[in-house]
């Protein structure tokens, strides 16, 4: 897992054809706005979270965020333990994001 600030995140995502963005907040939180191209997979729904991860290509590059950066750290650790090659955590989460939210 790598921790990325917003500038690093934006640079990596924009130049990464294998980028997959995951928002690990609850569906309710996601409904209030997400980063562009993100998919919402609630880490608190652990069985569903693990099931969704098991369907993903472990060779892609994953960019993971939550509200403040704590749940996404946990998510990246779970993904690393499952054998994902690259996970990236957004420092400060979406709460610190300065820019477009959809």
N, C-alpha and C positions, 0 to 999 in steps of 0.2 A: 504494500500500500504506500502510495505517495500522497502527502498532503500538499494541496495546491491553493494558492491564493487566487482571487478572481482573475487577475491578469494572466497568470500561468494557465488557469483553467480555460479561459477563452482562447488563448493561443493554441493550446494542445487540441481542444475540441475542434477548432476551425480547420486545423491542418491534419486531422486524423480521420481517414476514411473508414476506420474500424471502430469509431466511437459509438458507445451505447451509453445513454444518460439515464440514470435511475434516481427517482425521488423516493425515499423510503419513509416518507411521512404517511399519516393516515389519509384515507380517501377524503375526509372532511377538510383536512389541511390542504391537500392537493387541489381541491375545488376552489380554493382561494387564490390560486395562481401557481404556475410552475415555470421552470426554465424551458425554453424552446426545445422541442423534440424529446422531452423527458417522458418516461413511463413511470406511473405510480405503482409501487409495490410495497405495501405497508409491512414494515419489519415487525410490528407488534402482532401481526397475524402469522406467527412463526411457521406453521405448517404450510400455509399458502406461499409464504415468502420462499421457503426452501424448495417447494415444488416448482415455483416459477424460475428460480435460479437453476434448477436441475435441467431445465429445457434450453438454457442459454449456451451459446458457443463460448467455451472457456478461452478461446484464442483471440477473442475480440478485446478491446480496451474499454473498461468500464469507468464511468465518471459518476460518482455517487454523492448525493447530498440529502440533507434534511433541513430542519429549521435552524439549528445552531451549530451543527457539526458533530454532535455526540452520537446520535443513532447511526449516522453514516460511517463513522469510525467502526462501530460494531459490525455494520453490514459488510464493510470492506474486509474485516477480519474473518467473518464467516465465509465470504467469497474466497479469500486467500486459502482458508482451510479446505475449501471444496476443490481447490486446484485451478482457480482462475489465474491466468498469466499476468494480467495487469489490472489493478484497481487504483482509483484516484479518489481522494476525499476532498470535498470543497471546504476549506477552512472557513469557519463562521457561518456556514450554511446559507440558506436563502435569506435569512434575516439580515445578513450583512451585504447582500447582493445589490450592487449599484448598476442598474440597467433594466433591460426589457424582461418582463415576466408576462407569460401568456395565460 
